[in-house]
Amino acid sequence: MSIAPQAPGLGMGSVHVVGDPSHRIVLADGLAVEILASYPVRPDADLYSLAVAIEFRCGHCRHESEATLVAVRDHALLCPGCYADLDLVRGPPVMEIAPVQRSAA
């Protein structure tokens, strides 16, 4: 158990992130949790800091988790461990340009 404020119940099923006027995550059971901040770190999963800790079953490993920092991927919550295990985001490929050979003049 954490000392952070908690939302009741265990979130399971798909989730929806709702935008303006108030940013929140709506769990499958209809419970809405306020989003304090979002972190666009990866193209395949979004990371959110929540106002209260929620209990949920991870959409990847299926283990129960409790967190205030959650990832959403394909409308499913990911635990912090599964989010950390996602492939690293790589930058665009570096193109090498061959040097131009100059003729002797």
Phi, psi and omega in degrees: 000140179258171177266358178288150175303145184235146171270145182288156170082174181249114180287130178219157178089190184284155179235160178229135175264124184251133183270219185308147006276338179234125181284128181202161172255130178254118180282168183301329181276005178094351179294129178254133181238130182293137175265123178276321181205153174235149184233104180280074186269322184237147179285340185258357178205140178258141183250132184229141172260125185257155180289333179226155175287140176238150173260133182206163174261124182299134179288349180256301184270347179069011176276151176285142183217157175228126185201157170254351176243112184231155174250148175239125179222124181052045178063026177231145176281138175246140176288161180303325180294316180291325176298317180294332181278352178297153179303145178293145176284129179254147177287175178297150181297144179272124179268129177266133179253125180290140179295145179278127178274131180260143177276150179288126182247000000 
